Amino acid sequence: MRIDAQSHVWPQPFLDYLQSREQEPLAFRDGAALFIDTARWRRRAMPGHSDVAAKLRTMDRNGIDVTVLSPNDPGPERFGSDGPRAARMLNDYVAAQTRAHPDRFLGLCVLPLHHEPESRQELERAVHELDMRGVLLYANLDGRHPDEPDFEWLFQRADQLRLPLYLHPACPVTYAQVEGRNLVGALGLMFDTTIALARIIVSGLMDRYPDAPIVCPHVGGALPYLIGRLDHQTMVLGRGAENLTRPPSEYLRQVWFDTVSPWPAAVRYGLEMVGPNQLMFASDHPWVEPDVITSIVDELPVTDEERARIYGGNAARLFKIGGAASLDTADTEGAARPR
C-alpha cells in the first residue's frame, strides 16, 4: 500500500466564504486566477486545489492508494470570532470526501485554537463523529506558538487518544525577513516549523505527553541540520534546558518525518535521523507533484521491507489505516476507528 501522508485541499465552500470577506484573510479573482490573501502574503491557488477528482487521478497515476487529506492555510485561528465556523466548514468538507471515497481518503482536522471551549468540542466531534485521524496543527497560530500554556490541553488530549499532531507551516513569523527576495515559501515556511518544533522540544511537552505523536513535515524543516547546535546550547551552555531531561536530539528522534523535499540528500539525512520506522512518504500535492518525491524514495538506501514501511506501513500504523496495528499494542479507548 502507498499512502500519501500530506496532501492538501482548499474546499470550494471555504473559498466561497473567503471571497465573501472584506478583510483578510480573503480571496479574490483576477481573470481565471484565484488568489488567497493572508495579511501581506498572497498566493495563487493551484489548479487542483479544489478538484478532488483531479487529485484522485493524480493518485492513480502515481500508484497512491490512500491520501491523508488536510486543508491548507489560512487556518481557523486567523478568523477571529469566525474561527469556530471556519473550522467546522473545513472539517465537514474533508470528512465528506472521506465518506465519499472511504478507501482513498482519510482526514486531518483543524481547530479554532484561539477559542478553547469550541476547540475542545470540535476535536471531539472531529475524532468521534467525523473519524478524523489527526490534527493539522499550524506552526504559528496567528503569531502565537503551539507550545504556549493556553494550548497544552491539546497535547494532553492527543496523548490520551494517541492522536497525531501534524505540524504545518502557516504565514510565517519570519515573513518580514523573507518577503523581500520572495523567499517566503523556500525559507519562511521551513523556519516556521523549525521554530515550532524546537519550542515544543525544549518546553517539556514531549516528556509530559509522550503518547502524543508529533509529525514534522518537509523532513523536519531545518531542525535536523541544527540539532547539534541546540544540544550544545542546552546541555553544555545551559540555555533553555530547564524543562529537558535529555538532549534535544533524543526528542527529535521520537518525531515522525515525511519525505516532502525535492533534495535527495535531505531525505537521506531525515532517514538517518529518525530511521525507516518513522519516515512517511508524502507529496504535498498540489504544490508538489508526487513523482518528484517517489523518484527520491525509490532510491533510498533501504531494504525492500523498509521501503514498504516508508511508502505506506508507517502511515498505516500511525493513522490506524486498514486494521494496521496502533502505536501501542493496546489501543486507547475512544481513539479513531480503523477502516
N, C-alpha and C positions, 0 to 999 in steps of 0.2 A: 504494500500500500504506500502511495506517495501522498503526503499531507503537506499542504502549504500553510504554515503557521502564522503568516502575516499577509493579509490581503485586504484591501480597503474598498469601501463604497461610500459615495455621497448619496443618500436616499433622495429620490425626487421630492417627496413631501418636505424634507428638510431644506432642499434648495429652493422650493417654492416659498417656504417660510423666510429664508434668508433674503429672497428678492422682495418680500413684502416689508422688510425692515427699513427704517430711515436712519438708523445709527449702526455703526459697526459693532459686531460682525454683520456683514450683509453680502449680498451677491447682486451682480448686475450683468447684463448682456451688452456686448459690443459686436454687433453683427451676429454671426453664428457662435461666437466665443462667449463662454460664461466665465466670469471672474469672481473669485471669493476674496473679500477684503476683511482682514482681521487686524485692526489697528493700522499700522503702516505697511503690513505685509500683504501683498496682492499676488494671488496665484491664479493661473488659468486652469480650469478643470480639464482633466484628461478626457478624451472621447469615451473611454469605457468606464468612467467613474460611477455612472448611474445605470449602466446596462448590464443587468445580471445575466442575460442570455449571452452577451459577448464574453463575460467572464467565464461562463461555462464552456464556451468554445475554446477559449484560451487554455483552460484546464485540460480539455480533451486533447488539444494539440501537444501539450507538454506532459501527458501521462499523469496528471494530478487527479487523484481520486476524491480527495476531500480538501476543502478550504476552510480555514478558521477566519470567519468574516468579521470585520470590525469597521466602525465609522472612521472617517478622517476628521481632523480638527477643522474648525473650532469646536472645542468641547463645551459641555453644558456650563462649566464654570465661567464662561465668557459672557453669559447672557443675563446676569443679574437676577432679578426676580423671575425671569422666564427660564432659568436654568432647569428646574424640575420638568417643565413642559418639553424643553429640548431633549432632555434625557429620555423621557418616555417615547417621544417621537422617533428617536434614533433606535432605541431598543426594540420598539414594536416592529419597525421595518426589518431590522436584522432577524428578529425572531420569525417574521413572516416568511423570509427567504429560507430559513432552516426548516420550517414546516412544509413549504412548497417543494423543497429539494432535500428531504431528510437524509439521503445517502451521500449528498455532495457538500453540504454546508453545515457548520455549527458556528455559534456566535460568541463574541465577547461583548459585554455590556459597558456602557459609560454611566457615570454617576454625577449628579449635581453637587459636588463635594463642598461647595460653599453653603449648602443648606443641609445640615446634618440629619435632622429628622426625616426629611424627604429622601436623602441618600440612603439611609438605613432601610426605609420602606422599599425603595426602588431596587436595592440589592437583593432583598428577599424575594421580591416579585420576579426579578430577572432570573434568579437561580431556580426558584421552586415552581414558578408558573411558566416562564419562557424557556427554561432549560439552557440558560447561558452557561458557558464553561469557563468563564474567567472574566476579569475586569481589565478593560483598556484604561490604564492609569497614566494620565498625562504627566510628563516630567516637570512641568510647571503648571500650576493651577491659577491662571491669571496672575502670574508673578509670585505666587506662594509655592512652597515646596512640599512634596508628599510626606516628608519625614516630620513635619511640624506637628505639635501635640494635638491640634484640632482634628487631625486625620488618622490618629493612631488607632481609633476604633476599627478602621477598615483593615488594618494589618491583623488585629485581633480576630475579627470575624473571618478573614481569609485563612488564618491559622486554624480556626475551628472547622472550616469547611474544606481545608486543603485546596483552596480556590486560587488558581494562578493570577498574579498581578503582572500584567504585561505593560511595562514602561513604554511610553511612546512620546516622541518629541512633539511640542506644540510651538506656537510662535515664540522663538527662543528669548530667554532672559538676556542673551548677549546680542540682541538684534541691532542695537546701535553700533556695536563694534564690527559687525559683519555685513551690514547692508551696503556700504559704500562701494565695494568691489563685487557685489552680487554673490556673496559667499554665505547667504542665509542657509540654503539647502546643503551646501557642501560642508560647512563647518558649524554654523549656528545650531542646526538641529542635532548634530552629533554631540556637541558640547552640552546641550540641554540634558540629554540622557546621561552623559558622563557626570555632570554635576549632581543630578538627582540620585544616581546610583551610589556615588561616593558619599553623599549625605546620608542615605539610608544605611550604608555600611557603618559609618562612624557614629550614627545615632544610637546604636544598640538594638534597633528594631529586629534584626535578624537573630539575636540571642533571645529576645523576649518572645518572638513568634517564629520559631524555627520551621514550623509546618506551613508557613505561607510562602508558596513557591513564587519566586521573582524571576521574570524573564526580561532580559535586556536585549532589544533588537539590534540589528546592524553590528553583529559580532561584539557587543559590549560597548559600542561607541569608541571613545578614546581611552577608556579606563584600563583595558589590558596593557596598554603601552606605557601607562603612567603609574601602574600599581606598585612597582618597586619604589618609586619616589614616595608614594603615600605610605607604604610600610615604613620607610626610613623616617619620614616626618612624624609619624605617630609613635612607633615603637622605640626609636632611638632618641629623637628630639622631644618626644612627649607632647606634640602639638595635636590636640583633638583626640587623644587616646582615652579620655576619661570614661567612655562608655564601652570600650573594647575589652574583650577577654582573649583575643587572638589577633594576629596581624591581619590587616585588611585583605591581603591576598588570599587568606584562607576562606574568608567570607565570599570573596569573588568567585572562588571555585565552586561555591554552592549555587551560584546563579546560573540560570539557563540562558543560552545564547541562541539567536537564529543566524542564518547564513547570509543575510542581506548585505552583501558588499560585492562590488564588481572587481575586487582586487584579490586574486587567489591567495597571496601571501597573508592577507588579513584573516581569511577564513582558516587557513592552516594554523595561524597563531591562536585563533579562537579555539580550534580543536585541541591544541596543546594545552590551553589554559583550563578548559572545563572537561575535556575528554569526549569520547564518542557517545556517552550516555546522556549528555545534557546539551548537545548541539542539535538544532532542529532546522530542517530545510524550510525556507520561506522566500517569497519573491518580492514582496512589497508592491504587487500589482495594484493599480495600473501604472504606477510611477516607473516600475521596472518590469521588463518582460521576463517571464520565468526562465527562458533558455539562457539568459545571462548568468543565472545562478546555477542551473543544472549543469552547465559546462564546467563549473568550478567544483561542484560536489562530486561529479563523476571522476575527477582527477585527484581527489583527496587521498593521501597515503594511508588507507584503512583497508581492513578486510571487507569482503562482501557482506558479512553479517553486520559489521559496524556501519557500513554504508546504508544498509537497510534500516538500521535504527535511526540514522540521521535523516533519511528520507521520510520515515513515517513512524517507526516504532516508538521513538521517544515522544513524539507529539501524541500518539495514541495513548501512551501511558500517562502523560501529563494531563491531557484533556479528557481522559476516560472515553475513548472512541472505540466502538466496535467490541466492547467487552474486554478491552485491554486491562491489565492489572493496574490498580491505582498506585500512587506513590508509596503506599504502605499496604501491607497485606490485609489490614482491616480498614475498610472504608469508613470515613466519618459519617455519622448519622446525619441525614439531610443533605449530603453532598449531591452534586448534579448527577443525574442518572446517565449511564452509558447507553448509547444507541445500540 
